[in-house]
Amino acid sequence: MKLIDVQHPFFRPLWRRVAVVAVCLGWAAVELSGGAVFWAILFGAVGVYCAHQFFVAFDPPDDQGGGGK
């Protein structure tokens, strides 16, 4: 079971992938500025993971739903 399915069609638009990464890394910065190092590392790791999966290893599913042509 995956925590987040990065290959889901919901993440096909570029702006959604950018928003998820920006929110995670932004929240890591907020936590770090507040002195919560654990949470900063946690959100930073999720942001880096999503950045890698969304921009390096992203393979969107085909739109063709079994038409065969």
C-alpha positions, 0 to 999 in steps of 0.5 A: 500500500502506497502512502501517496500514489504519484502515478495517479491521473490527478497529478497529471497537470504540472501545476498540481505537481508543482503545488504539492512540492512547493507546499511540502518544502514551504511547510518544512521551512516554516517548521524549521524557522519555528525550531521544530527540526523533526517536522522540518526534516519530515516535510522536507523529505516528503517534498524531496521525494515528491520532487523526484517522483514528479519531475524525474521519474514521472510517467503519466498513464496513457489517456487511451482506455483500452481502445486498441487503435 
